[in-house]
Amino acid sequence: ENISDFSLNITDCTQVVVPEEVFFTVAAAGILENLLILIAVVRNKNLHLPMYFFICSLAISDMLGSLYKTLENIFIILCKMGYLTRHGDFEKKLDDAMDSMFILSLLGSIFSLLAIAADRYITIFYALRYHNIMTLRRALFILAIIWAFCAGSSIAIALFSYEAATVIPFTILFPLMMFFILCLYVHMFLLARSHAKKIASLPSSTVHHRTNMRGAITLTIFLGVFLCCWAPFVLHILLARFCPHNPYCACYMSIFHVNGTLIMCNAIINPMIFAFRSPELRSTFKKMFYCSR
């Protein structure tokens, strides 16, 4: 709040405000869409596979992000109505809890994308040994480690968010993990291109290879959408910490609400990608809607 007020004094850029109704609508849509993904995977036993469990992990992360913005808007409305104060002890703890939820959503999304990328890599290049390498029990163990680490990190970062020693590793983690995933995908596609020539004479292998590459392309779309939706907010965190008095930085920080809306849009776009590019999920959705009717 202090940074926003100061920014208006040192820059001519107008603060862009997104109506609260838009926040609630987008957040509710994100929660409902990702909830449908979770219900579809639970109901269809054919989807009880490591890949779809990793996708469920990403859906839970998106739901947490949408839930965070919903609770934050409710908190702001209650403050404006006078039911809560901005600097009370209870409000401070509530704010820390919401910040922890937001960081948990970001970290959960990053590591879920990393798990999905690794799963696709094993599927493509170790297809014959995939079921031995990535068992269901091993996938659940990986998810347990991911969420335990993310939960602990989110609490620590929320409690010490005003320390530079906390902000710097958190902001460095985002580009570092994205770079690692990008390198994994580049390596995946380069190897797949060379392998495609070797298996061209095997019809069944070619079909299997095309199916796996389709999955890799889908996850590449996820990565691109994630970067477009989350990178502006991470940049805002860096600018707010290291150059809040610079007019150019302040001008960028005037679109804070827009960056928050982009995060929630990520939770809406991901389920749409699932629904359009996964025949098994499309079939499950149709059965769910027909049964409900």
C-alpha positions in Angstrom: 0.0 0.0 0.0 2.8 2.4 0.9 4.7 1.6 -2.3 1.5 2.2 -4.4 0.9 5.6 -2.7 4.5 6.6 -3.2 4.4 5.5 -6.8 1.5 7.9 -7.6 3.6 10.8 -6.4 6.7 10.1 -8.5 5.1 9.1 -11.8 2.5 10.3 -14.2 1.2 6.8 -14.8 -2.3 6.3 -13.7 -3.0 3.5 -11.3 -4.9 0.8 -13.2 -7.7 -0.6 -11.0 -9.6 -3.8 -11.9 -13.2 -3.9 -10.5 -13.7 -6.3 -7.7 -16.5 -8.0 -9.6 -14.0 -9.0 -12.3 -11.7 -10.5 -9.6 -14.5 -12.6 -8.1 -15.8 -13.8 -11.5 -12.4 -14.9 -12.8 -11.5 -16.5 -9.5 -14.7 -18.4 -9.2 -14.4 -19.6 -12.8 -10.8 -20.8 -12.1 -11.9 -22.7 -9.0 -14.8 -24.4 -10.7 -12.8 -25.4 -13.8 -10.0 -27.0 -11.8 -12.4 -28.7 -9.5 -13.9 -30.3 -12.6 -10.5 -31.6 -13.5 -10.0 -33.2 -10.1 -13.5 -34.8 -10.1 -12.9 -36.2 -13.6 -9.6 -37.8 -12.6 -11.1 -39.2 -9.4 -14.2 -40.7 -11.2 -12.4 -42.2 -14.2 -10.2 -45.1 -13.2 -8.5 -45.0 -16.6 -7.0 -41.6 -15.5 -5.4 -43.0 -12.3 -2.0 -42.6 -13.9 1.1 -40.7 -12.7 0.7 -38.1 -15.5 -2.8 -37.2 -14.5 -1.9 -37.1 -10.8 0.8 -34.5 -11.7 -1.9 -32.6 -13.6 -4.1 -32.7 -10.6 -1.3 -31.2 -8.6 -1.1 -28.3 -11.1 -4.9 -28.0 -10.8 -4.7 -27.7 -7.0 -2.0 -25.0 -7.3 -4.3 -23.0 -9.7 -7.2 -23.4 -7.3 -5.1 -22.1 -4.4 -4.1 -19.0 -6.5 -7.8 -18.3 -7.3 -8.8 -18.9 -3.7 -6.1 -16.5 -2.5 -7.4 -13.7 -4.6 -10.9 -14.3 -3.5 -10.0 -14.2 0.2 -7.9 -11.1 -0.4 -10.7 -9.3 -2.0 -13.1 -10.2 0.8 -10.4 -9.0 3.3 -10.2 -5.6 1.4 -13.9 -5.2 1.3 -14.2 -5.9 5.1 -11.5 -3.4 5.7 -13.3 -0.7 3.7 -16.6 -1.5 5.6 -14.8 -1.0 8.9 -15.1 -4.6 10.1 -11.3 -5.1 10.0 -8.3 -2.8 10.4 -5.3 -2.9 8.2 -2.7 -3.0 11.0 -4.2 -5.2 13.7 -2.6 -8.3 15.1 -5.4 -10.6 13.8 -5.3 -8.9 10.4 -1.5 -9.3 10.3 -1.8 -13.0 10.9 -4.6 -13.3 8.3 -2.5 -11.5 5.8 0.5 -13.7 6.4 -1.8 -16.8 6.0 -3.1 -15.5 2.6 0.5 -14.6 1.5 1.6 -18.1 2.4 -1.3 -19.5 0.3 -0.2 -17.4 -2.7 3.4 -18.5 -2.4 2.3 -22.1 -2.0 0.3 -21.7 -5.3 3.3 -20.3 -7.2 5.7 -22.9 -5.9 3.2 -25.7 -6.4 2.7 -24.7 -10.0 6.5 -24.5 -10.7 7.3 -27.9 -9.2 4.1 -29.5 -10.7 5.3 -28.3 -14.1 8.7 -29.7 -13.5 7.2 -33.1 -12.5 5.0 -33.1 -15.6 8.0 -32.3 -17.8 10.1 -35.1 -16.2 7.2 -37.5 -16.6 6.9 -36.6 -20.4 10.6 -37.0 -20.8 10.6 -40.5 -19.3 7.5 -41.4 -21.4 9.1 -40.4 -24.6 12.6 -41.8 -24.2 12.1 -44.7 -21.8 8.7 -45.9 -23.0 9.4 -49.6 -22.5 10.6 -49.0 -18.9 8.2 -46.2 -18.1 5.8 -48.3 -15.9 8.8 -49.6 -13.9 10.4 -46.2 -13.5 7.3 -44.1 -12.8 5.0 -46.3 -10.7 1.9 -44.9 -9.1 3.4 -45.2 -5.6 6.5 -43.4 -6.7 4.5 -40.6 -8.3 2.5 -40.1 -5.0 5.8 -40.1 -3.1 7.1 -37.4 -5.4 4.0 -35.3 -4.9 4.2 -35.7 -1.2 7.8 -34.4 -1.2 6.9 -31.5 -3.5 3.9 -30.3 -1.4 5.8 -30.7 1.9 8.7 -28.6 0.6 6.3 -26.0 -0.9 4.3 -25.8 2.3 7.4 -25.3 4.4 8.9 -22.8 2.0 5.7 -20.8 1.7 5.4 -20.4 5.5 9.0 -19.4 5.8 8.8 -16.9 2.9 5.6 -15.3 4.2 7.0 -14.8 7.7 10.3 -13.3 6.5 9.0 -11.6 3.3 10.5 -8.3 4.3 14.1 -9.6 4.4 16.1 -9.3 1.2 17.7 -12.7 2.0 14.2 -14.2 1.6 13.0 -12.2 -1.4 16.1 -12.8 -3.6 16.1 -16.6 -3.4 12.4 -16.7 -4.0 12.6 -14.5 -7.1 15.7 -16.3 -8.4 13.9 -19.7 -8.1 11.3 -18.7 -10.6 13.6 -18.0 -13.6 16.0 -20.8 -12.6 13.2 -23.5 -12.6 11.7 -22.1 -15.8 15.2 -22.2 -17.5 15.7 -25.8 -16.3 12.2 -26.9 -17.6 12.9 -25.1 -20.9 16.3 -26.9 -21.3 14.5 -30.2 -20.6 12.0 -29.5 -23.3 14.6 -28.4 -25.9 16.6 -31.5 -25.2 13.4 -33.6 -25.5 12.5 -32.2 -28.9 16.0 -32.4 -30.3 16.3 -36.1 -29.3 12.7 -36.8 -30.5 13.6 -35.4 -33.9 16.5 -37.7 -34.3 14.6 -40.7 -32.9 11.7 -40.0 -35.3 14.0 -40.9 -38.3 15.0 -44.2 -36.7 11.5 -45.4 -35.9 9.8 -44.2 -39.1 9.8 -47.7 -40.4 7.8 -49.0 -37.4 4.1 -48.0 -37.8 3.1 -48.9 -34.2 6.1 -47.1 -32.7 5.4 -44.1 -34.9 1.8 -43.8 -33.6 3.1 -44.2 -30.0 5.8 -41.6 -30.6 3.3 -39.1 -32.1 1.0 -39.6 -29.1 3.8 -38.8 -26.7 5.0 -35.8 -28.7 1.4 -34.5 -28.7 1.6 -34.7 -24.9 4.9 -32.9 -24.9 3.5 -30.1 -27.1 0.5 -29.7 -24.7 2.8 -29.3 -21.8 4.9 -26.8 -23.7 1.7 -24.7 -24.1 1.2 -25.0 -20.3 4.7 -23.6 -19.8 4.2 -20.7 -22.2 0.9 -19.8 -20.6 2.4 -20.1 -17.1 5.3 -17.7 -18.0 2.9 -15.1 -19.6 0.6 -15.1 -16.5 3.1 -15.3 -13.7 6.3 -13.5 -15.0 4.7 -10.0 -14.8 3.9 -10.5 -11.1 7.3 -11.9 -10.2 8.9 -8.8 -12.0 6.6 -6.6 -9.9 8.0 -8.2 -6.7 11.6 -7.5 -7.9 10.9 -3.9 -8.8 9.0 -3.2 -5.6 11.9 -4.5 -3.6 14.9 -3.1 -5.4 13.8 0.1 -7.2 10.5 1.4 -5.7 11.7 5.0 -6.0 12.4 4.8 -9.7 9.7 6.5 -11.9 9.9 3.8 -14.5 9.6 1.0 -11.9 6.7 2.9 -10.3 5.0 3.2 -13.7 5.1 -0.6 -14.1 3.9 -1.2 -10.6 0.8 0.9 -11.4 -0.6 -2.1 -13.3 -0.4 -4.4 -10.2 -4.1 -5.3 -10.5 -3.7 -6.3 -14.1 -0.8 -8.7 -13.1 -3.0 -10.2 -10.4 -5.8 -10.8 -13.0 -3.3 -12.5 -15.3 -2.5 -15.0 -12.4 -6.1 -15.9 -12.1 -6.5 -16.2 -15.9 -3.8 -18.9 -15.7 -6.2 -21.0 -13.6 -8.9 -20.7 -16.3 -6.7 -21.3 -19.3 -5.0 -24.5 -18.0 -8.3 -26.6 -17.7 -9.3 -25.4 -21.2 -6.1 -26.8 -22.6 -6.7 -30.1 -20.7 -10.2 -30.3 -22.1 -9.3 -29.5 -25.7 -6.2 -31.6 -26.0 -7.0 -34.7 -23.9 -9.5 -37.1 -25.5 -9.8 -39.1 -22.3 -10.7 -36.0 -20.3 -13.2 -34.8 -23.0 -14.9 -38.2 -22.8 -15.0 -38.0 -19.0 -16.5 -34.5 -19.1 -19.2 -35.6 -21.5 -20.2 -38.5 -19.3 -20.2 -36.3 -16.2 -22.5 -33.7 -17.9 -24.8 -36.3 -19.4 -25.2 -38.0 -16.0 -26.0 -34.7 -14.3 -28.7 -34.1 -16.9 
